[in-house]
């Protein structure tokens, strides 16, 4: 009989109600995985399968970022880790704000691994935290993207 590691129990945070209940869910699980594609769709009430609407479903919208932050804070308070999957995890421009929000793991597409790893290595944690605080105070995804683009330009 071989030894096996205990299986961790996690929950997907893919709807706003799950993010808002993260403080209670964190007491019952080992980790969270935030599915940003679904979380964004349901938060913004935009059908990402509709070609005319899909471009408006942006995971960098402050409402989505706030739900991500609520989830991360609740998990970390209980000593649990949080991963992010979905398109935003593979987006290099989003790396600083996700780090600043306190994300523990990014699940990225295989083609994005080198660029995302390079982006992570370039970051300063305190700067990322400042960016995240500013991003949470913005009103639109466009404002967040502008903030991140300006920060990236200043870093070069």
C-alpha positions as MATLAB code, in Angstrom:
seq = 'XXXXXXXXXXXXXXXXXXXXXXXXXXXXXXXXXXXXXXXXXXXXXXXXXXXXXXXXXXXXXXXXXXXXXXXXXXXXXXXXXXXXXXXXXXXXXXXXXXXXXXXXXXXXXXXXXXXXXXXXXXXXXXXXXXXXXXXXXXXXXXXXXXXXXXXXXXXX';
ca = [
       0.000    0.000    0.000;
       1.562    3.298   -1.106;
       1.406    6.599    0.657;
      -0.640    9.328   -0.940;
      -0.944   12.962   -0.086;
      -4.318   14.109    1.173;
      -6.534   15.502   -1.557;
      -7.193   19.205   -1.233;
     -10.779   20.394   -1.468;
     -11.352   23.643   -3.316;
     -14.197   25.665   -4.651;
     -14.551   27.594   -7.891;
     -15.529   31.206   -7.433;
     -17.398   31.902  -10.663;
     -20.447   33.879   -9.579;
     -20.693   37.051   -7.491;
     -22.644   35.276   -4.744;
     -19.746   32.856   -4.181;
     -17.273   35.740   -3.915;
     -19.534   37.516   -1.448;
     -19.766   34.335    0.645;
     -16.015   33.650    0.452;
     -15.502   34.346    4.154;
     -17.796   31.442    5.037;
     -16.642   29.164    2.211;
     -12.989   29.650    3.200;
     -13.659   27.897    6.492;
     -14.717   24.748    4.612;
     -12.107   24.394    1.837;
      -8.351   24.271    1.268;
      -8.264   26.753   -1.614;
     -10.235   28.873   -4.057;
      -9.907   29.012   -7.812;
     -11.425   32.154   -9.268;
     -12.864   31.510  -12.734;
     -12.619   35.015  -14.097;
     -14.391   34.394  -17.404;
     -17.618   33.321  -15.692;
     -17.196   35.732  -12.788;
     -16.878   38.606  -15.242;
     -19.849   37.482  -17.323;
     -22.146   37.162  -14.320;
     -20.887   40.302  -12.577;
     -21.289   42.450  -15.668;
     -24.488   40.675  -16.826;
     -22.944   40.339  -20.293;
     -23.216   37.207  -22.393;
     -19.612   36.665  -23.458;
     -20.879   34.281  -26.162;
     -22.652   37.148  -27.915;
     -20.205   38.637  -30.440;
     -21.701   42.128  -30.081;
     -21.393   42.121  -26.287;
     -18.327   39.986  -25.565;
     -15.839   42.851  -25.813;
     -17.598   44.611  -22.934;
     -16.978   41.694  -20.556;
     -13.619   42.821  -19.172;
     -12.202   41.110  -16.078;
     -10.295   44.295  -15.260;
     -13.553   46.082  -14.496;
     -13.345   47.413  -10.921;
     -16.481   45.472   -9.928;
     -14.799   42.202  -10.908;
     -11.522   43.239   -9.277;
     -13.393   44.015   -6.052;
     -14.942   40.540   -6.032;
     -11.510   39.017   -6.642;
     -10.097   41.071   -3.769;
     -12.931   40.084   -1.411;
     -12.253   36.433   -2.234;
      -8.497   36.717   -1.712;
      -8.863   38.554    1.606;
     -11.331   35.967    2.911;
      -9.113   33.058    1.872;
      -5.921   34.538    3.279;
      -7.653   35.324    6.578;
      -8.222   31.559    6.900;
      -4.716   30.685    5.677;
      -5.968   29.398    2.320;
      -4.477   30.026   -1.128;
      -6.203   31.442   -4.189;
      -5.602   30.781   -7.862;
      -6.967   32.604  -10.871;
      -7.910   30.981  -14.133;
      -9.524   32.474  -17.184;
      -8.281   34.828  -19.839;
      -7.124   37.522  -17.452;
      -4.553   35.196  -15.866;
      -2.730   35.002  -19.214;
      -2.855   38.738  -19.837;
       0.552   40.285  -19.112;
      -0.972   43.721  -18.523;
      -3.079   42.297  -15.673;
      -0.168   40.679  -13.821;
       0.696   43.684  -11.612;
      -2.853   44.257  -10.399;
      -3.437   40.548   -9.734;
      -0.213   40.366   -7.736;
      -1.213   43.535   -5.898;
      -4.579   42.030   -4.993;
      -2.671   39.131   -3.390;
      -3.250   36.284   -5.827;
      -1.182   33.187   -5.058;
      -1.322   31.353   -8.378;
      -2.051   32.105  -12.017;
      -3.329   29.372  -14.297;
      -2.269   30.544  -17.748;
      -2.495   29.195  -21.270;
       0.614   27.298  -22.308;
       1.557   29.881  -24.933;
       1.485   32.651  -22.312;
       3.741   31.015  -19.738;
       7.042   32.664  -20.795;
       5.563   36.167  -21.052;
       3.648   35.903  -17.772;
       6.682   34.506  -15.927;
       8.797   37.376  -17.277;
       6.139   39.889  -16.210;
       6.042   38.421  -12.699;
       9.825   38.666  -12.369;
       9.731   42.381  -13.246;
       7.273   43.288  -10.501;
       7.831   45.066   -7.212;
       5.281   43.898   -4.650;
       4.724   47.285   -3.040;
       4.240   48.930   -6.444;
       1.747   46.183   -7.366;
      -0.192   46.789   -4.166;
      -0.345   50.520   -4.921;
      -1.596   49.798   -8.449;
      -4.239   47.421   -7.117;
      -5.475   50.031   -4.632;
      -5.734   52.587   -7.437;
      -7.438   50.073   -9.748;
     -10.074   49.255   -7.131;
     -10.947   52.964   -6.965;
     -11.500   53.341  -10.723;
     -14.957   53.425  -12.297;
     -14.420   51.472  -15.519;
     -12.244   48.769  -17.033;
     -10.937   51.360  -19.483;
      -9.703   53.487  -16.576;
      -7.981   50.441  -15.040;
      -6.348   49.535  -18.352;
      -5.142   53.136  -18.766;
      -3.691   53.063  -15.244;
      -1.850   49.814  -15.983;
      -0.585   51.051  -19.359;
       0.729   54.275  -17.784;
       2.427   52.287  -15.011;
       4.019   49.954  -17.556;
       5.310   52.934  -19.558;
       6.765   54.505  -16.416;
       8.570   51.243  -15.626;
      10.362   51.202  -18.981;
];
